[in-house]
Amino acid sequence: MALVAQKELEFLDELISAEMLAATKFNTYSQQCTDPQLKQYLQQAAQAHQRHYSTLMKHVDPRAAH
């Protein structure tokens, strides 16, 4: 892996945090939701953000991939 500049690492850290926060929020919202269609949409959004989080983590630490 090529050397990554400090600014790029900070940007990746922000992206990783944002993806985890989004996944957590969508999971929470889906658990509170009673509308089946909206619940499904929120669950799919949570899964998408979890995948994005995992993808970003692979770039930072290949051992951290889930």
C-alpha positions in Angstrom: 0.0 0.0 0.0 1.3 3.4 -0.9 2.0 5.9 1.8 -1.0 7.9 2.7 -0.7 11.6 3.7 -1.9 12.7 7.1 -4.7 14.7 5.6 -6.0 11.6 3.7 -5.9 9.6 6.9 -7.9 12.3 8.7 -10.4 12.3 5.9 -10.7 8.5 6.0 -11.2 8.6 9.7 -14.1 11.1 9.3 -15.7 8.9 6.6 -15.4 5.8 8.7 -17.0 7.6 11.7 -19.8 9.0 9.5 -20.6 5.5 8.0 -20.7 3.9 11.4 -22.9 6.6 12.8 -25.3 6.4 9.8 -25.5 2.6 10.2 -26.2 2.9 13.9 -28.9 5.5 13.3 -30.6 3.6 10.5 -30.6 0.5 12.7 -32.2 2.4 15.6 -34.8 4.0 13.4 -35.7 0.7 11.8 -36.2 -0.9 15.3 -38.6 2.0 16.2 -40.5 1.9 12.9 -43.9 0.3 12.6 -44.5 0.8 8.8 -43.2 -2.4 7.1 -42.0 -0.7 3.9 -40.2 2.1 5.8 -38.7 -0.5 8.2 -37.3 -2.5 5.2 -35.9 0.7 3.6 -34.2 1.7 6.9 -32.7 -1.8 7.3 -31.4 -1.7 3.8 -29.8 1.7 4.4 -28.2 0.4 7.6 -26.8 -2.5 5.7 -25.4 -0.3 3.0 -23.7 2.0 5.4 -22.3 -1.1 7.3 -20.8 -2.3 4.0 -19.3 1.1 3.3 -17.8 1.1 6.8 -16.3 -2.4 6.2 -14.9 -1.3 2.8 -13.2 1.7 4.3 -11.8 -0.3 7.2 -10.2 -2.7 4.7 -8.2 0.2 3.3 -7.1 1.3 6.7 -6.5 -2.1 8.3 -6.9 -5.2 6.2 -7.1 -7.3 9.4 -10.2 -5.4 10.5 -12.4 -6.6 7.7 -15.6 -8.2 9.0 
